[in-house]
Amino acid sequence: MARDFSHIARTCERAVVTAYREQRSFGVDDVSAFSACTTLYRIHHPEASLNEARRLVAEWVDHHLVRGARGPTEGCGCD
C-alpha cells in the first residue's frame, strides 16, 4: 500500500522519497532507484556534491521508507 508523504515539508525530500518508492514498486532494483533519486536531488540542488546527494537520499530513504518515521530529518536547508 502506498504511503502518504504529504507531511514532508521539503519539496526535494518529498520528490526523492516518492520517486524511490514508486520506482521500487515497479520492480526497479535498489541501486538503480537510488541512483535515479540521487540525480533527482541534484536537479533540485545543482550546487550539491554527489557525495552530499547520496548521503541525503540514503538518509531520507532510510528514515521514511525503511523505518517508517514521520518526524523531520536533518536534510538540506531548503523548503
C-alpha positions in Angstrom: 0.0 0.0 0.0 1.3 3.5 -0.9 2.2 5.8 2.0 1.2 9.4 2.0 4.3 11.6 2.2 2.5 15.0 2.3 3.8 15.5 5.8 7.3 16.0 4.4 7.9 19.7 4.3 10.8 19.9 1.8 9.8 19.6 -1.9 13.0 17.9 -2.8 12.8 15.4 0.0 9.2 14.5 -0.8 10.1 14.2 -4.5 13.0 11.9 -3.8 11.1 9.6 -1.3 8.1 9.4 -3.7 10.3 8.6 -6.7 12.2 6.0 -4.9 9.1 4.3 -3.6 7.4 4.4 -7.0 10.4 3.0 -8.8 10.7 0.1 -6.4 7.0 -0.7 -6.7 7.5 -1.1 -10.5 10.4 -3.5 -10.0 13.4 -1.2 -10.4 16.3 -2.6 -8.4 17.5 -0.7 -5.3 20.8 0.6 -6.8 19.1 1.9 -9.9 16.3 3.6 -7.9 18.9 5.1 -5.5 21.0 6.4 -8.5 18.0 8.0 -10.1 16.9 9.6 -6.9 20.4 11.0 -6.4 20.2 12.5 -9.8 16.7 13.9 -9.0 18.1 15.5 -5.8 20.9 17.1 -7.8 18.4 18.6 -10.3 16.7 20.3 -7.3 20.2 21.2 -5.9 22.8 21.5 -8.6 25.2 23.0 -6.1 25.3 19.8 -4.1 28.2 17.4 -4.5 27.5 13.8 -5.5 28.5 12.6 -2.0 26.1 15.1 -0.3 23.3 14.0 -2.6 24.0 10.3 -1.9 24.1 10.9 1.9 20.8 12.8 1.9 19.0 10.3 -0.4 20.2 7.4 1.8 19.1 9.2 5.0 15.7 10.0 3.6 15.0 6.5 2.2 16.1 5.0 5.5 14.1 7.5 7.6 10.8 7.4 5.6 10.7 4.0 3.9 12.9 1.6 5.9 12.0 2.9 9.4 8.6 4.5 8.5 9.4 7.5 10.6 7.2 10.6 10.2 9.4 13.2 12.1 11.6 15.7 10.4 15.1 14.8 9.1 18.3 16.9 9.1 18.2 17.1 5.3 19.0 20.2 3.3 18.2 23.8 4.2 15.5 24.4 1.6 11.7 24.5 2.0 
